[in-house]
Amino acid sequence: MGKWVINHWFSVLFLAVWMGLNVFLFVNAFLKFEKSDKYYYTREILGFCSRTLRKPLDSNLAFHKLVAYVICVLTAVHIIAHLFNFERYSRSQQSTDVSLASALSHLPDHEKEGSSWLNPIRSPNTTVLYATFTSIAGLTGVIGTLALILMVTSAVEFIRRNYFELFWFTHHLFIIYMLCLVLHGIGGIVRGQMEESLNESHPHKCAQSFETWDDQDSSCTYPKFEGHPAESWKWVLAPFILYVFERILRFCRSQQRVEITKVVMHPSKVLELQMNKRGFSMEVGQYIFVKCPSISLLEWHPFTLTSAPEEDFFSIHIRAAGDWTENLIRAFEQQHSPIPRIQVDGPFGTVSEDVFQYEVAVLVGAGIGVTPFASILKSVWYKLQRADHNLKTQKIYFYWICRETGAFAWFKDLLISLEQEMEKLGKLGFLNFRLFLTGWDSNIAGHAALNFDKATDILTGLKQKTSYGRPMWDNEFSRIAAAHPKSVVGVFLCGPRTLAESLRKCCHRHSSLDPRKVQFYFNKENF
């Protein structure tokens, strides 16, 4: 490969420049049609590169897991196949009968010089285990398989949620796995007959007369073999280049200065950070990666943006859920210490960006899972204040499910201001709040019953009263379907998998078979 590049360097350079020019022209034309005001009305009709077309990209984590499962299955197949191969190699080497396999395993010593051997087990005393750990293919295979096992086992949801640091560091064993993959074929264990030998002693002619290979009068001589060249680098090279480019880009972005303008400690040990960064631009529901070098030089953690695009800052809410988040909250709680330095990479898109593409939107947040919807609700507040006529959404149903009463304080002020704004604008029907408290006792229930006649809820201060227990989703979906019989309803969730399964089934169950009637589309945040 290297010699070919040296001999044809001008052709390679010309091809690279030609491809680069084509990519540049394509991107330039794409941006012109996508961003230019000249084509605004054209995009309105054609929906050019709408988020709906980019929707499959929101399933990147699901695709990542699918690829991982396929790799695991094919790795198992590969290992099992080679176990059978080595068993047959060993049996052929130890065989004393007159057979072609035995003859190929017992080539004369002078023919074994160089690269003419075929059976990697070169001696009857060599065990399969010894051959495995003394060959490049065997050693890289074992190391790569161990790295894969550690990556897969540490990526299960329990470890990922509760021991994120273990998952994060172990997952970077992919570097060792990829290196082993590239080196795996260098040893040339799978071998084929050399071209010169093939012309002199073709197997179709000489395979059956293997007993006469050592006769001087025979037209068939001992075949010579060479290892199959390693080819895995061809599959790894392009993704590796893209990965390196992406890491360099993210590193450059993360080095930009981040100014923390406000720090707020909310109940239930929730930290709010408001920040500014030059050139930062966001959409509703997006997320960023955050690193605090004073806590860890390597760890990046994803957090949903809770600010609206219309605000002059961006914010995140961080709940204590692991060593890293607890250390971060503790660092910001210290009164007399300097504010820790924060690095930010992003923002990155999520399914919540599509929320304003639906006539009716159903937002379901569980606990801290309300964060992407805080951004959406804030943006709604700004859009209504500015009388944004491009707002396609006609109705929003907001469900928030919490275990404890203190959790409602996170965004209580925002919800109250939204409710008041809707009342001023005469749009009380635009936004429907449904708050559920799942962790309650008889004292809370009794206090709520005594104050039920009050105009506002005792927990949140909203006119919409808090419900106790879990939502009856079939009833909720039936009510929404009846209220919007011909609408397209987008259901957005940021919450646990069990709740996701329930909502997905409800979307399927309550969508009409008639495409002209109500249709529910389920969307889930993934991190």
N, C-alpha and C positions, 0 to 999 in steps of 0.2 A: 504493500500500500504506500509506504514512504517513498520507495523508488519511483512508483508511478507518478506521485505528486511532483517529485523533483523533475522528472522527464516531461511532465505535462503541466508545469506550473502556470504557464501563460493561459492555457485552456481553463484551468481551475479558477484563476483570477478573473478571466472574462466571464465565466459562468456565475461566479459570486457577485460581480458587479451587475450583471444582467438581472439576476434574481433580486438583488437589493433594489435596483431601479424599479422593477415591477411591483415590489412590495410598497415602495415609497409612493408610486403613482396610485396604487389601489387605496392606500390609507388616506392620501390626499383627497381623492375623489369621494371616499366614504365620508370624511369629515365635512367636506363641502356640502354634500346632500343632507347630512345628519344635523349640522349646526347652522348653516346659512339661513338667514331670514328670507332669502329669495325663494326658498323651497318650503316655506312654512306650510302653505296651503296644500302643496303636493303631499307633504308628510301627513297632513290631516286626513287626506283621502286614502293614501296607500298604507298609512301606519308604518312607515319605513323604519325597520329595525326597532320595533316597539319592544317593551319589556316582555310581552307575551312570547315573542320570538326568542328572547334570551332566557326564558324561564327554565329550560333544561339545565342551564348553568347553575341554578340555585340548588340542584341536586348533586353538587360536586362531592359532598361527603358520602352520599349514598353510592356514587360511582366509585369513589376511592375504596369504600368497603367491598364493593363488588369485585374490583380488581384484586384486592387483597385475598378474597375468598378463592378466586380463580388461581392466583399464584400458589396458595396453600394446596389446593387440589392437584394442580399440575406438578408441584414439587413432590407431593406424595407419590404420584404416578411415576415420576422420574426416579425417585429413590427405590421404589419397589422394582421397577424395570432393571435398574443397575444391580440390585441384590441378586436377581435371577441371572443377570449377565455374569456377575463375578462367580456365582456358584457354578455356572457352566464353564467359565474360564478355568476354575480350580479343578473341576472334574476332568476337563480335557487335558490339563497338565499332568494329572495323576494317572491318567488312563495308560494302559499298557497294550491295548488291543490295536489292531491295524485298521485305522479309520482316518479319514481326511482331517477331522478335528484334532486328532492326536498328532498327526504329522505336522499340522500347522502350529501346534503348541511345542513341538520338539524339533524345531529347525536347527540344523547344525550350527555349532558355535561360530564358525567363520561367516555364516550368513546372518548372524544376529548382530554383527557390527553395524554401527551407524543407526539407521532407522528402519531396518528391514524386519524387525520382530512384529508379531501380530498379537500374541497373547501377553497381556501385561503381567500376568503371574508367571514369572520366568523360571521358577524352580518348584519341584514337587513339595519342597519343605516350606514354601511361602504360603502363609495363611491369608485368607481374605481380609482379616482385620489388619494384618501387617501391610498388605498392599494398599489398603484404604488410607492408612495414616502415613505412608511414605511416598505417596504420589500427589502431584499438584491437584489433580481432579478430586481425589478422595479427601484431602485435607481442606481444600476450599469448600467442598461440598458439605463437610461436617460443620465447619465454622459458619458458613452461610445459613445452613439449616438451623443451627442453634440461635443465630441472630434473628431469624424469621420467627422461631417459636417464642422468643422473648418479646418480640414486637407484638405478636398477635395476642399472647396471654396478658400482657400489660395494657392492652387496648380495650379490654372488656369494660363495660359501662361502670361497674362497681369501682374498679381501680381508677378509671378516667375521672370519675366524679369525686372520689374521696382522696385519691393520692395522685393528683395531677402531675406533681413533679416527677414521680416515678414513671408515669406514662410518657411525659415529655422527653425525659432523658433517654429512656429505653427506646423510644420510637426513632431516635437518631442513629440507632444501630443500622438503619437502612444504608448508611454510607459503607459500613463493613459488608453488608449483604450485596450491594451493587459491585463493590470491589471484588468480592469472591466470585460473583457472576461473570465479571469480565475475565478473571484469571482462570476460571474453571476449565476452559477448553484448551489452555495452552499446553498441557501435558500430552495432548493427542492420544488419549486412550482408545478412542474409536478411530480405527485406522483403515485405510484403503490401499489397494495395490497401486504402485507407482506407474506412471504412464509408460516409461521405458520397459518395465517388467511386463506390463499388460500387452505390449506389442510382441515381446519375445515369448511370453508364456500365458496366453489368454486362457482364463478359467473354463470357457466353453470347450476348449480343445484339450486342456491339460488337467482339469480337476479330477477326472476319473483315472488318470494314469499317475497319481501322486506317488505310487510306490517306485516309479522309475525316474523320479526327479533327479536322483543322484547318479544316474547312469550317464557316462560320457557320450554314449551313442544316442541318447534320447534327445528329441527336439524340444522337450519341455524341461525347463530348469526350475530351481526353487524360486518362487515368487518373492518379490521385495515389496515392502510396505512402508507407508508414510502416514503420519498423523493427520487427521482432518484439521484444517486451520481453524483457530478460534473465531467465532462469528458473533458472539453475544455483544461485543462492543458496538456492532452496527445498530442494535436495538437500543442500546443505552446512550449512545453519543448525543443524539438530538434532544432527548429529554434532559440529559445532564447539562447541555448548553443552555437550554431554557431555564433550568433550575438555577444555575449559576447567575444568569442574567437577572432572574427575578430576585435572588438574594442580594445582589449588588444594588438593584433598584430599591428594595426595601431598606437596605442599610443606609443608603443615601437619604431616603425620606425620614428614617428614624433619627438621623443626626440633626435634623432641623430643630431649632430651639422651641420648647414648649413653655408657655407662661401660664402658671396656675393663678387664676384671678380670684377664686373663691373656694373655700373649703367648708362644707356643712356636714355635721354629724346628725343623722336622723335616728329615730327610735329603731329598736331591733338590730342595732349595730350595723347600720347602713351608712356608708361614706359617700358623699357627693363631691365630685371635683368638677369645677368649671374652669375651662382652659381656653387659651388662644394659641394659634399657630399660623404663621404666615402662609398664605396660599391655600388654607384648608377650606374645602368645599364639600358639603354633605347633602344627602337626601334622607327622607324619613326612614326610620327603621334600620339604618346601616350600623355597622359596628367597627371598632378599631382594636388593634393590638396594643397593649400597654406593657412597658418594662420599667422597673425601678432598679437601677444599677446598685443602689445601696443595699438592696435585699438580695438580688440575684443578677449576675452579669449575663446570664444566658436565657432566662425564662421570659417568654412573652405570653400574656394572657388576653383572651378576647373579652370585650365588654361592649354591650349595645349602647349606642348614643341615645341619651334621653332628652337632648335639646332639639329644637326645631331648626330647619334650614334658614328660617327668617331671623333667628337670633344672631347676635354679634359674638357669640362664644359657642363652644361645644362642651357638653357635659356627659359624665357617666356616673352611675350609681353602683357601688361595690358593696356586696354583702359578705360578711365573714363566712367563708366556706373552704377552709383549708389553711395550711401554714402560710402560704404566700399572702393571701388576702388578709389574714389576721395580723401578720407582721406589717403590712402596708397600713392598715387602719391604726395600729399601735403607733407607727411612726408619725402619722398625721395628728394623733391625739396628744402627743407630747408638746406642751405649751412653749417651752423655752428652747426648743431645738429648731434649727433651720428646716424649712420645708424641703422634703426629699425631692430630688430631681426626677422628672418623669420623661420617658421617651415614648413617642406615639408613632405607630405605623398604620396607615389607612387614610380614609375609610374604605370599607369593603361592602359590597351589595348583599342584600338578603331578599327573601320573598316579600317582606313587608313593604318594599318599594312600590309594589303593584297595588297598594290598597286603594289609591284614588282612581284606579282604572275600573273599579266596580261601582255599579249603581247603589248597591247595598253592601256594607262591610260589617262582618261580625268579628270582633276582636276579643280573644280569650287569653287572659294572663293568669298565671298561677304564682303567687308570691312575688319574688323579685323578677319573675318572667313578665311583669308589666312594663319593664323598661322600654322595649321597642314601641309600645303603644303610647307611652308618655310623649315620645317624639311626634307621633302621629296626631295625638290630641292637641298638643301645643300648636302644631302646624294648622290644624283645623281652626283653632282660636284665631290665629293670625289671618287665615284666609277669609273667615267670616267678618272680621273687623275691616278688612280691606275690600270686602265685597268682590271676591275673586269669581268672575263669571266663567272661568275655565274649570271650575270644580265640578267634576262629573258625578261625584258621590251625592246621593240624595238622603241617605239614612245610615247611621252608624249605631250598632249595638255593641256595647262595651261590657264584658264580663270580667270581673276580677275576683279570684278565689284566694282567700288568705286563711292561714291557720290561727293567727293571733291578732288581737285588736290593734296592737301597736303598729302592725304592718301598714294599716290604712293611712297612717300619718305621713308616709313617704310622699304621696302625691295628692293628699287631701285638699291642699290649697288650690292646686291646679284644677281639680274636679269642681270645687265650689265656684271658682272664677268662670269656668266653662259653663256651668249651669246658669250662673247669673247673666253671662253674655248671651246665651241662647234666649233667655227670658226677655232681655232688652231688645233683641233683634226680632222677637216674635217667632223664633224657631225652636221652641221647646221640643218639638217632635223630631228634630234632626238628630239629636244625640240621646240615646237611651242607656242609662247606667243600670247595671245589675251587679251588685256587690254581694259576695257570699262569704260568711265566716264559718269555717269548718271546725275550728277549735274553740269551743265555748262550753260554759258550765251553767248550772241552774241560777247562779247569781247574776250572770250577764243576761240570761234569758228573762229573769224576773225584772231586772232593771229596765230592759227594753220594753217589756209588756206594760210596766207602769208609765212609761213615757211615750207610748205608741201614738197618743193623740197629738203630740207636739208636731209643729210644722216641719221640723228638721230632724234628721236621724241623730241619735245620741252619740254614735260612734264616729260618724264622718262629718256631720253638719250639713249633709246634702238633704234635699227635699225627697229624693229617692231613698226609701228605707232599705237598710241592710237585711238580707235574708240569712237565715241560720241553717246550716247544712250544705249539701252539695246540690248543684243544679240538676233538674230532671231534663236532660238534654233532648229527649224525644219531644217533650212538651214545648220546649223553647223553639226547636226547629219547626214544629208544626205551626206555632204561632207566627213565626217569621214567614213561613211559606204562605200562610193564609193572608198575611198583610201585604205580601209582594208576589202575587201569583204569576207575574210575567217578567220577573227581574233575574239578573245574574248576580248571585250572592257570593262574595269572597269571604271565606272563613279563615282567619289567621290565628295561629296558636303559638305561644311561647310557654311551654310547660312540659310535664313528664310524658313518657311514652304511652302509659296507660290511658291518659286523657286524650292523647293524639289518636289512639285506636278507636276510642269511643266517638270522637268527633268525625273521624274519617268514615266510620260506618253510618253515622247520622247523615252526613253529606250524601252518601250513596243512596241511603234509604229514602230520603226526602226530596231528592232530585226527580223531576218529572221525566218520563220517557219521551214526552213531546218536547223537542228542543225549543219550541216557542214559549214554553212555560218555565216556571222557576227552576233554576239550576244552581246547585251549591258546589263550589270549588274549594277544596281544602289545601291550605298552605301552612307549613310548619317551619319555625326557625330551627336551624341546626348549627351547633358549635362543636 
